[in-house]
Amino acid sequence: MDSAIGKTIEALGRRLINGWAADDAAAARDIILKIVPADAVVGTGDSSSVRQVGAVTALEARGNRVINGFDLSHEIKDLQTHFDYGFWPMIEATICDVFLTGSNALTEDGKIVNIDGNGNRVAGMFWGHPISILVVGKNKIVRRIFEHLGYKVIKLDRVYFAGLTKKNLKRGKWRFLTDKEVSMLKRGIF
């Protein structure tokens, strides 16, 4: 196994995240099929990596119900088809048994990095599914994300994300979202 992959899997383990390595697309697909229960409803986030390993096709062939708001076989030609084939499946995919997606990057120290236009992929990853699966190719593993992009980082502090702020929240602490915040995230308003 490549040392960067091994180092990344170990770092994920320290963060209580299971990681697997596959030699090729077929092996990755087999790992996904072993993890996903045969009767599970699977939601997907838009991911080239998931498409490339053929996971959706394999899960559907096995009999899993797959909810895919990014199914390229459906043409979005008006507002009704946007809601029928895009918006509602995208929302439904975030609340199923298993969420299957890719990631923009994964650092060697086990941090998952995403830039998401709709917020559905990030929401789906961490909404609280019994199982979330991220398909990440070796090309997405980076030592330090900002160094990889050519930036010198002096200090990094996230103050706002998806309409949420950390105002009045002390370092290392967390809080429950308000009903208004949950509603805002579910509707994609941020």
C-alpha positions in Angstrom: 0.0 0.0 0.0 1.2 3.5 -0.8 2.6 5.3 2.2 0.3 8.3 1.8 -2.7 6.1 1.7 -1.6 4.1 4.8 -0.8 7.3 6.7 -4.2 8.8 5.8 -6.1 5.6 6.9 -4.2 5.6 10.2 -5.1 9.3 10.7 -8.7 8.6 9.9 -8.7 5.8 12.5 -7.4 8.3 15.2 -10.5 10.4 14.3 -12.7 7.3 14.8 -13.4 7.0 11.0 -12.8 3.6 9.3 -10.8 3.7 6.1 -10.2 1.1 3.4 -7.8 1.0 0.5 -8.6 -0.5 -2.9 -6.2 -1.3 -5.7 -8.7 -0.4 -8.5 -12.4 0.6 -9.2 -13.6 -3.0 -9.0 -12.1 -3.5 -5.6 -13.5 -0.2 -4.3 -17.0 -1.2 -5.6 -16.6 -4.6 -3.8 -15.7 -2.8 -0.5 -18.8 -0.6 -0.9 -21.0 -3.6 -1.6 -19.7 -5.3 1.6 -20.3 -2.2 3.7 -23.8 -1.4 2.5 -26.6 -3.7 3.8 -28.6 -5.5 1.1 -31.8 -3.9 2.2 -30.5 -0.3 2.8 -31.8 2.7 1.0 -28.7 4.6 -0.3 -28.6 8.3 -1.0 -25.9 9.8 -3.2 -24.2 13.2 -3.4 -22.8 14.2 -6.8 -19.5 12.5 -7.2 -17.4 11.6 -10.2 -15.5 9.1 -8.0 -18.7 7.2 -7.1 -19.7 7.1 -10.8 -16.2 5.9 -11.8 -16.2 2.9 -9.5 -19.7 1.9 -10.7 -21.1 1.8 -7.2 -24.7 3.1 -8.0 -25.2 0.6 -10.8 -23.9 -2.3 -8.7 -26.1 -1.4 -5.7 -29.2 -1.1 -8.0 -28.4 -4.4 -9.6 -28.2 -6.0 -6.2 -31.7 -4.6 -5.3 -30.8 -1.6 -3.2 -33.0 1.5 -3.6 -30.7 4.3 -4.6 -31.8 7.9 -4.4 -29.8 10.0 -6.8 -30.6 13.7 -7.3 -27.8 13.8 -9.8 -28.9 11.1 -12.2 -27.6 12.2 -15.5 -30.3 10.2 -17.4 -33.0 12.7 -16.3 -33.1 15.9 -18.3 -34.0 19.0 -16.3 -36.0 21.1 -18.7 -38.3 23.1 -16.5 -39.1 23.8 -12.8 -41.2 20.7 -12.4 -38.5 18.3 -13.6 -36.0 20.2 -11.5 -38.0 19.4 -8.4 -39.0 15.9 -9.4 -35.5 14.7 -10.5 -33.1 17.1 -8.7 -34.3 19.0 -5.6 -36.5 16.4 -3.9 -34.2 13.4 -4.5 -31.3 15.5 -3.3 -33.1 16.3 -0.1 -34.3 12.7 0.4 -30.8 11.4 -0.2 -29.6 13.2 2.9 -31.9 11.3 5.2 -31.6 7.6 4.1 -29.8 4.6 5.6 -26.5 5.1 3.8 -25.0 8.2 2.2 -22.5 7.6 -0.6 -20.4 10.4 -2.1 -17.0 11.6 -2.9 -14.9 14.4 -1.4 -12.9 17.3 -2.9 -9.8 16.4 -0.8 -8.6 14.4 2.1 -5.5 15.5 4.1 -2.9 13.0 5.2 -3.8 13.9 8.8 -7.4 12.7 8.3 -9.3 15.9 7.6 -12.1 15.8 5.0 -12.2 18.9 2.7 -15.3 19.9 0.7 -16.4 22.9 -1.3 -20.1 22.3 -2.0 -22.3 24.5 -4.1 -25.7 23.2 -2.7 -24.6 22.0 0.7 -26.3 18.6 0.1 -23.1 16.6 0.0 -21.7 18.0 3.2 -25.1 17.8 4.9 -25.4 14.2 3.7 -22.0 13.2 5.0 -22.6 14.4 8.5 -26.3 14.5 9.0 -26.3 11.3 11.1 -26.8 8.4 8.8 -26.0 5.0 10.2 -23.4 4.7 7.4 -21.7 7.4 5.4 -19.2 6.3 2.7 -16.8 8.7 1.0 -15.1 7.4 -2.2 -11.7 9.2 -2.4 -9.1 8.5 -5.0 -5.4 8.7 -4.3 -5.3 11.9 -6.3 -7.5 13.6 -3.7 -5.1 12.9 -0.8 -3.0 16.0 0.0 -0.4 16.6 2.8 -1.7 20.0 3.7 -4.6 21.4 1.7 -3.6 25.1 1.7 0.1 24.3 1.0 -1.2 22.1 -1.8 -3.0 25.2 -3.2 0.1 27.4 -2.9 -0.9 29.4 0.2 1.1 30.2 3.2 -1.2 29.9 6.2 -0.5 32.1 9.2 -3.8 31.6 11.0 -7.0 29.8 10.0 -10.3 30.5 11.6 -13.8 29.5 10.3 -16.3 32.1 11.3 -19.3 31.3 9.0 -20.4 28.2 7.2 -23.7 27.4 5.4 -25.5 30.3 7.2 -24.2 29.2 10.6 -21.9 31.2 12.8 -19.8 30.3 15.8 -20.8 33.6 17.5 -20.8 33.2 21.3 -19.4 29.6 21.1 -16.1 29.1 23.0 -13.2 27.2 21.4 -13.7 23.4 21.6 -17.4 23.7 22.5 -20.5 22.8 20.5 -24.2 23.4 20.6 -27.4 22.1 19.2 -28.8 23.8 16.1 -32.0 25.8 16.6 -35.2 24.8 14.9 -34.8 27.8 12.6 -31.2 26.8 11.6 -32.3 23.2 10.9 -35.2 24.5 8.8 -32.8 26.8 6.9 -30.4 24.0 6.2 -33.1 21.6 5.0 -34.4 24.2 2.6 -30.9 25.1 1.4 -31.2 28.8 2.4 -27.9 30.2 3.5 
